[in-house]
Each structure stands twice: as structure tokens, then as C-alpha cells.
Amino acid sequence: MNKERHLLRKNQNGLRPKIAEIISEQMILEKDFRPLSIKEDWKQIEENIYQKFCHYNRIRSTWLWNTFKLDTFSASNLSSRPETYLDQLIEESETVWYIVSETVNEKNKFWFYEGKIKTIQKIIDESWLYDLYIVSKKYEWLIAINHHDTLIATGNVMPDKLRQLKVAY
């Protein structure tokens, strides 16, 4: 049994199997959304995110939104669910990192995916969310939706895009 299958079998009722089910049921193409495999360097992606966007010491919070060090803007009490605004902030053709947080065996864990924003919105709509992050693959910006349904943008350009969008609702 390979390690990737083992990860899925360990937590059959968790978020990752639910996302796999959504991918299968909706026949989502790999070019539009896919999980990063165990062989891909998700640890380096995580490291790059912490280095670029967060204040941290030895202890890394999975509540990244609580540790942002760059220009940040947040919007709460939105007229719609926060994920419905994502395609107004991110170009449809752009491939981004999609990272979700889940508690597994009483420890917080990030699951890493790659995809297009319209497909990510479908995944969010069909699954539950706790805290999630969408990150430019060039690490230019990061968008978070936290468990308080707050939409948060940090990095280059994205805080201003969210500020402008906030005026519209």
C-alpha cells in the first residue's frame, strides 16, 4: 500500500476523502483541481508561505490569518458567503495553491491542492470548511477564509482588490 492511499484510509470521514469524492462525482479534471501528492514538495510550499506572509517563531500556527506581516485587509459580515467573492479577486485562468486546515488525530493538519478558482469554489461549496487559504503560486498574495467567515487578503495587490470589492457590496 502506498503512503498516499494510507493517508486517505486513516481518516475516511475527513475532509480529504470528502474532497476526493467531490472530484470524482463532479468529474473534475486534474488540470482544474488536484491534490498534491506525497512526492511533491508541499513542505517547501508551506515553508515559503510562512516565510513570505507570516510572523512566526518555532511554533507555527495553522491560523495563518492571525500572523500576517504584510499589508492585510479583511471583510466580514458579507452579504454572501465569503467564497462567492473569490472569482472576483482571482483570475479564472490562474492556477493557485488551495490549502485547507483540518484536525486529524487531535493535531492540526494542512492539505495542499492546486487548481483554478472556479473549481475551488465548487469544492468549497460541496465540502465544509474551517480555515482555508488560496495562495498565488508566485507567492505574491494570499487569501484566507477563516472559521469566522472573514475574507482576508494579504501580500501584493490583493488587499487593495478586496478593499475595492468591499465598496461594491
Backbone as CSV, one residue per row, in Angstrom:
resi,resn,N_x,N_y,N_z,CA_x,CA_y,CA_z,C_x,C_y,C_z
1,MET,0.853,-1.176,0.000,0.000,0.000,0.000,0.894,1.233,0.000
2,ASN,0.624,2.158,-0.919,1.458,3.361,-0.927,0.993,4.326,0.153
3,LYS,1.853,5.258,0.482,1.603,6.171,1.596,0.408,7.091,1.355
4,GLU,0.211,7.508,0.105,-0.901,8.412,-0.204,-2.234,7.737,0.098
5,ARG,-2.405,6.498,-0.305,-3.641,5.779,-0.001,-3.799,5.596,1.500
6,HIS,-2.697,5.369,2.175,-2.746,5.211,3.624,-3.294,6.474,4.294
7,LEU,-2.866,7.642,3.810,-3.369,8.897,4.369,-4.881,8.989,4.238
8,LEU,-5.404,8.575,3.095,-6.843,8.652,2.878,-7.582,7.630,3.733
9,ARG,-7.022,6.463,3.901,-7.699,5.411,4.647,-7.712,5.695,6.146
10,LYS,-6.727,6.417,6.616,-6.617,6.700,8.043,-7.772,7.573,8.545
11,ASN,-8.325,8.392,7.669,-9.334,9.353,8.078,-10.472,9.344,7.052
12,GLN,-11.182,8.224,6.944,-12.203,8.030,5.919,-13.303,9.083,5.952
13,ASN,-13.616,9.629,7.110,-14.697,10.601,7.217,-14.193,12.034,7.206
14,GLY,-12.946,12.236,6.920,-12.353,13.558,6.983,-12.571,14.383,5.733
15,LEU,-11.948,15.519,5.736,-12.087,16.476,4.654,-11.447,15.988,3.356
16,ARG,-10.268,15.415,3.434,-9.567,14.964,2.224,-10.373,13.907,1.461
17,PRO,-10.915,12.874,2.118,-11.762,11.927,1.385,-13.023,12.582,0.819
18,LYS,-13.569,13.553,1.529,-14.743,14.261,1.027,-14.399,15.021,-0.256
19,ILE,-13.255,15.679,-0.272,-12.827,16.393,-1.464,-12.586,15.413,-2.614
20,ALA,-11.980,14.266,-2.333,-11.767,13.237,-3.366,-13.106,12.764,-3.938
21,GLU,-14.088,12.629,-3.080,-15.433,12.227,-3.513,-16.044,13.301,-4.435
22,ILE,-15.895,14.552,-4.081,-16.422,15.654,-4.901,-15.743,15.655,-6.271
23,ILE,-14.429,15.473,-6.290,-13.684,15.428,-7.550,-14.238,14.321,-8.441
24,SER,-14.469,13.158,-7.851,-14.979,12.019,-8.603,-16.411,12.247,-9.084
25,GLU,-17.292,12.655,-8.185,-18.703,12.847,-8.528,-18.901,13.924,-9.587
26,GLN,-18.138,14.996,-9.504,-18.299,16.104,-10.451,-17.380,15.971,-11.667
27,MET,-16.640,14.857,-11.724,-15.720,14.582,-12.838,-14.810,15.781,-13.118
28,ILE,-14.214,16.282,-12.058,-13.311,17.433,-12.152,-11.988,16.977,-12.756
29,LEU,-11.551,17.687,-13.755,-10.303,17.356,-14.437,-9.103,17.764,-13.594
30,GLU,-8.046,16.974,-13.692,-6.835,17.239,-12.914,-6.240,18.613,-13.227
31,LYS,-6.407,19.086,-14.457,-5.867,20.407,-14.814,-6.617,21.538,-14.101
32,ASP,-7.828,21.249,-13.612,-8.632,22.251,-12.916,-8.506,22.179,-11.399
33,PHE,-8.168,20.988,-10.887,-8.039,20.827,-9.431,-7.457,19.455,-9.142
34,ARG,-6.451,19.434,-8.271,-5.859,18.152,-7.887,-5.164,18.261,-6.537
35,PRO,-5.136,17.171,-5.793,-4.360,17.170,-4.548,-2.874,17.056,-4.882
36,LEU,-2.050,17.685,-4.080,-0.616,17.471,-4.242,-0.297,16.092,-3.700
37,SER,0.529,15.372,-4.395,0.882,14.030,-3.953,1.923,14.101,-2.842
38,ILE,2.102,12.996,-2.201,3.082,12.885,-1.120,4.489,13.153,-1.660
39,LYS,4.689,12.903,-2.963,6.011,13.065,-3.568,6.318,14.510,-3.953
40,GLU,5.303,15.365,-3.980,5.531,16.768,-4.299,5.993,17.501,-3.040
41,ASP,6.655,18.607,-3.232,7.307,19.284,-2.107,6.360,20.252,-1.397
42,TRP,5.291,19.714,-0.826,4.328,20.556,-0.115,4.960,21.192,1.129
43,LYS,5.955,20.538,1.698,6.631,21.124,2.864,7.352,22.419,2.477
44,GLN,7.926,22.448,1.288,8.601,23.666,0.831,7.575,24.751,0.529
45,ILE,6.434,24.380,-0.024,5.360,25.350,-0.269,4.926,25.957,1.062
46,GLU,4.714,25.111,2.055,4.328,25.594,3.385,5.397,26.518,3.954
47,GLU,6.652,26.138,3.830,7.758,26.958,4.326,7.776,28.320,3.624
48,ASN,7.606,28.315,2.307,7.589,29.561,1.550,6.454,30.473,2.011
49,ILE,5.315,29.903,2.294,4.159,30.683,2.758,4.452,31.324,4.110
50,TYR,4.975,30.536,5.045,5.319,31.100,6.357,6.365,32.205,6.224
51,GLN,7.404,31.958,5.415,8.471,32.938,5.250,7.959,34.245,4.643
52,LYS,7.127,34.147,3.631,6.671,35.320,2.892,5.590,36.103,3.637
53,PHE,4.627,35.418,4.244,3.424,36.084,4.719,3.263,36.183,6.239
54,CYS,4.018,35.417,7.009,3.706,35.297,8.442,4.869,35.675,9.355
55,HIS,4.488,36.179,10.531,5.410,36.278,11.656,5.299,34.947,12.378
56,TYR,6.413,34.331,12.666,6.348,33.095,13.436,7.696,32.839,14.084
57,ASN,7.644,31.992,15.080,8.886,31.540,15.695,8.930,30.025,15.533
58,ARG,9.327,29.306,16.497,9.392,27.844,16.381,8.012,27.215,16.261
59,ILE,7.033,27.830,16.877,5.673,27.288,16.849,4.915,27.957,15.718
60,ARG,4.422,27.150,14.807,3.691,27.674,13.656,2.204,27.477,13.871
61,SER,1.485,28.555,13.816,0.043,28.498,13.955,-0.578,28.051,12.638
62,THR,-1.625,27.237,12.698,-2.390,26.933,11.490,-3.396,28.038,11.222
63,TRP,-3.503,28.980,12.141,-4.311,30.175,11.914,-3.391,31.227,11.307
64,LEU,-2.971,31.000,10.090,-2.051,31.922,9.431,-2.573,33.347,9.454
65,TRP,-3.866,33.493,9.275,-4.508,34.813,9.216,-4.262,35.629,10.478
66,ASN,-3.876,34.982,11.539,-3.605,35.637,12.820,-2.160,36.132,12.907
67,THR,-1.333,35.796,11.898,0.093,36.110,11.978,0.619,36.859,10.750
68,PHE,-0.252,37.408,9.921,0.199,38.073,8.701,1.084,39.275,9.010
69,LYS,2.135,39.446,8.206,3.073,40.538,8.437,3.039,41.598,7.340
70,LEU,2.386,41.322,6.219,2.307,42.269,5.114,0.991,43.043,5.175
71,ASP,0.834,44.008,4.272,-0.424,44.740,4.168,-1.570,43.733,4.099
72,THR,-2.567,43.934,4.944,-3.683,42.998,5.055,-4.986,43.775,5.126
73,PHE,-6.018,43.213,4.499,-7.360,43.789,4.586,-8.341,42.640,4.748
74,SER,-9.350,42.846,5.596,-10.342,41.789,5.805,-11.746,42.346,5.663
75,ALA,-12.657,41.457,5.299,-14.068,41.813,5.155,-14.897,40.749,5.854
76,SER,-15.795,41.203,6.719,-16.697,40.277,7.405,-18.122,40.804,7.262
77,ASN,-19.067,40.070,7.778,-20.487,40.431,7.638,-20.842,40.690,6.173
78,LEU,-20.374,39.811,5.313,-20.619,39.928,3.883,-22.064,39.556,3.559
79,SER,-22.566,40.054,2.450,-23.946,39.750,2.075,-24.090,38.313,1.568
80,SER,-22.986,37.695,1.135,-22.974,36.292,0.708,-21.832,35.586,1.415
81,ARG,-21.791,34.267,1.256,-20.679,33.507,1.839,-19.366,34.010,1.261
82,PRO,-18.291,34.047,2.039,-17.041,34.667,1.580,-16.456,34.038,0.317
83,GLU,-16.614,32.743,0.134,-16.013,32.100,-1.037,-16.658,32.528,-2.352
84,THR,-17.872,33.087,-2.294,-18.535,33.514,-3.526,-17.844,34.722,-4.162
85,TYR,-16.990,35.402,-3.420,-16.283,36.569,-3.927,-14.925,36.219,-4.558
86,LEU,-14.479,35.001,-4.380,-13.125,34.643,-4.799,-12.874,34.844,-6.285
87,ASP,-13.856,34.512,-7.125,-13.642,34.657,-8.568,-13.660,36.119,-9.018
88,GLN,-14.033,37.019,-8.124,-13.932,38.449,-8.421,-12.549,38.989,-8.055
89,LEU,-11.806,38.215,-7.290,-10.473,38.624,-6.849,-9.356,37.938,-7.634
90,ILE,-9.607,36.723,-8.090,-8.576,35.893,-8.714,-8.972,35.611,-10.157
91,GLU,-8.023,35.755,-11.066,-8.259,35.472,-12.485,-8.641,33.998,-12.667
92,GLU,-9.664,33.751,-13.473,-10.140,32.380,-13.702,-9.069,31.470,-14.279
93,SER,-8.173,32.007,-15.076,-7.164,31.177,-15.742,-5.956,30.869,-14.848
94,GLU,-5.835,31.567,-13.731,-4.667,31.394,-12.853,-4.765,30.102,-12.049
95,THR,-3.683,29.361,-12.016,-3.587,28.180,-11.158,-2.989,28.620,-9.832
96,VAL,-3.635,28.240,-8.735,-3.232,28.680,-7.395,-3.088,27.477,-6.466
97,TRP,-2.446,27.711,-5.339,-2.436,26.718,-4.270,-3.714,26.885,-3.470
98,TYR,-4.344,25.777,-3.111,-5.526,25.765,-2.238,-5.142,24.913,-1.044
99,ILE,-5.215,25.498,0.132,-4.759,24.815,1.348,-5.884,24.855,2.367
100,VAL,-6.241,23.691,2.885,-7.292,23.626,3.890,-6.730,23.055,5.181
101,SER,-7.295,23.511,6.261,-6.870,23.086,7.589,-7.906,22.120,8.141
102,GLU,-7.415,21.072,8.754,-8.301,20.085,9.370,-7.599,19.526,10.609
103,THR,-8.379,19.161,11.606,-7.828,18.500,12.779,-7.900,16.999,12.550
104,VAL,-6.740,16.347,12.599,-6.631,14.906,12.402,-5.889,14.343,13.599
105,ASN,-6.500,13.385,14.278,-5.886,12.782,15.471,-5.440,13.859,16.468
106,GLU,-6.320,14.835,16.679,-6.123,15.920,17.627,-4.951,16.844,17.289
107,LYS,-4.505,16.811,16.024,-3.455,17.720,15.566,-3.971,18.446,14.339
108,ASN,-3.581,19.716,14.216,-3.958,20.473,13.036,-3.072,20.070,11.866
109,LYS,-3.691,19.953,10.710,-3.002,19.487,9.510,-3.444,20.330,8.328
110,PHE,-2.511,20.658,7.440,-2.835,21.306,6.185,-2.892,20.255,5.092
111,TRP,-3.872,20.380,4.197,-3.947,19.576,2.981,-3.718,20.530,1.824
112,PHE,-2.857,20.157,0.896,-2.445,21.019,-0.209,-3.029,20.541,-1.536
113,TYR,-3.563,21.489,-2.281,-4.130,21.242,-3.602,-3.644,22.317,-4.546
114,GLU,-3.877,22.070,-5.833,-3.568,23.035,-6.871,-4.792,23.097,-7.780
115,GLY,-5.199,24.307,-8.172,-6.358,24.367,-9.046,-6.724,25.763,-9.495
116,LYS,-7.815,25.816,-10.216,-8.392,27.060,-10.730,-9.504,27.505,-9.778
117,ILE,-9.738,28.793,-9.709,-10.622,29.349,-8.688,-12.079,28.902,-8.826
118,LYS,-12.597,28.800,-10.031,-13.994,28.367,-10.198,-14.183,26.953,-9.652
119,THR,-13.222,26.091,-9.896,-13.299,24.722,-9.383,-13.136,24.715,-7.868
120,ILE,-12.246,25.530,-7.355,-12.065,25.629,-5.907,-13.365,26.088,-5.249
121,GLN,-14.062,27.020,-5.871,-15.350,27.465,-5.330,-16.353,26.305,-5.275
122,LYS,-16.354,25.442,-6.285,-17.235,24.263,-6.271,-16.870,23.342,-5.108
123,ILE,-15.571,23.125,-4.926,-15.109,22.251,-3.839,-15.540,22.825,-2.488
124,ILE,-15.345,24.112,-2.295,-15.729,24.752,-1.028,-17.234,24.620,-0.809
125,ASP,-18.009,24.844,-1.858,-19.461,24.792,-1.768,-19.966,23.403,-1.372
126,GLU,-19.281,22.363,-1.824,-19.715,20.992,-1.574,-19.129,20.379,-0.303
127,SER,-18.133,21.020,0.279,-17.498,20.478,1.486,-17.672,21.486,2.613
128,TRP,-17.196,21.128,3.768,-17.231,22.069,4.874,-15.874,22.735,4.938
129,LEU,-15.808,23.842,5.620,-14.518,24.489,5.758,-14.330,24.976,7.178
130,TYR,-13.105,24.973,7.581,-12.731,25.525,8.870,-11.911,26.768,8.582
131,ASP,-10.687,26.613,8.202,-9.858,27.710,7.716,-9.269,27.246,6.389
132,LEU,-9.264,28.129,5.407,-8.688,27.781,4.113,-7.883,28.940,3.590
133,TYR,-6.952,28.590,2.709,-6.034,29.583,2.154,-5.891,29.341,0.662
134,ILE,-5.857,30.431,-0.078,-5.593,30.379,-1.505,-4.381,31.276,-1.725
135,VAL,-3.365,30.719,-2.379,-2.079,31.405,-2.472,-1.612,31.446,-3.924
136,SER,-1.149,32.593,-4.342,-0.516,32.734,-5.646,0.676,31.786,-5.715
137,LYS,0.825,31.081,-6.831,1.955,30.167,-6.966,3.289,30.905,-7.031
138,LYS,3.230,32.211,-7.258,4.441,33.033,-7.223,4.611,33.672,-5.841
139,TYR,3.742,33.320,-4.906,3.762,33.845,-3.538,3.629,35.367,-3.514
140,GLU,2.826,35.901,-4.421,2.604,37.345,-4.468,1.519,37.775,-3.488
141,TRP,0.544,36.924,-3.247,-0.581,37.243,-2.377,-1.140,35.971,-1.763
142,LEU,-1.935,36.165,-0.750,-2.609,35.056,-0.065,-4.000,35.549,0.340
143,ILE,-4.988,34.705,0.148,-6.351,34.977,0.604,-6.712,33.899,1.614
144,ALA,-7.320,34.305,2.709,-7.775,33.363,3.736,-9.278,33.545,3.941
145,ILE,-9.925,32.443,4.246,-11.280,32.486,4.789,-11.187,31.715,6.096
146,ASN,-11.482,32.405,7.183,-11.339,31.732,8.478,-12.678,31.205,8.991
147,HIS,-12.626,30.560,10.134,-13.813,29.932,10.717,-14.823,30.956,11.231
148,HIS,-14.508,32.238,11.138,-15.452,33.310,11.468,-16.121,33.859,10.204
149,ASP,-15.903,33.182,9.067,-16.400,33.620,7.758,-15.889,35.005,7.382
150,THR,-14.641,35.272,7.742,-13.991,36.519,7.372,-13.101,36.248,6.159
151,LEU,-13.200,37.097,5.171,-12.380,37.033,3.973,-11.201,37.975,4.186
152,ILE,-10.000,37.436,4.095,-8.794,38.193,4.436,-7.806,38.101,3.274
153,ALA,-7.235,39.240,2.885,-6.240,39.267,1.810,-4.962,39.918,2.318
154,THR,-3.824,39.361,1.913,-2.531,39.918,2.272,-1.583,39.784,1.092
155,GLY,-0.474,40.506,1.167,0.518,40.443,0.107,0.385,41.596,-0.867
156,ASN,0.872,41.378,-2.092,0.838,42.411,-3.130,-0.529,42.439,-3.813
157,VAL,-1.053,43.578,-4.049,-2.253,43.839,-4.848,-3.552,43.342,-4.208
158,MET,-3.561,42.157,-3.651,-4.818,41.540,-3.206,-5.537,42.318,-2.102
159,PRO,-4.857,42.895,-1.095,-5.595,43.701,-0.116,-6.343,44.858,-0.778
160,ASP,-5.714,45.496,-1.769,-6.382,46.591,-2.478,-7.561,46.089,-3.300
161,LYS,-7.418,44.933,-3.927,-8.532,44.363,-4.691,-9.717,44.080,-3.770
162,LEU,-9.444,43.553,-2.559,-10.519,43.281,-1.609,-11.115,44.595,-1.092
163,ARG,-10.307,45.606,-0.857,-10.834,46.914,-0.444,-11.806,47.468,-1.489
164,GLN,-11.421,47.379,-2.750,-12.270,47.859,-3.841,-13.553,47.026,-3.948
165,LEU,-13.436,45.735,-3.751,-14.595,44.851,-3.815,-15.553,45.160,-2.678
166,LYS,-15.017,45.453,-1.485,-15.851,45.750,-0.324,-16.764,46.944,-0.586
167,VAL,-16.269,47.912,-1.337,-17.078,49.079,-1.677,-18.304,48.657,-2.492
168,ALA,-18.146,47.581,-3.283,-19.205,47.148,-4.189,-20.352,46.426,-3.490
169,TYR,-20.178,45.916,-2.287,-21.295,45.212,-1.649,-21.835,46.034,-0.584
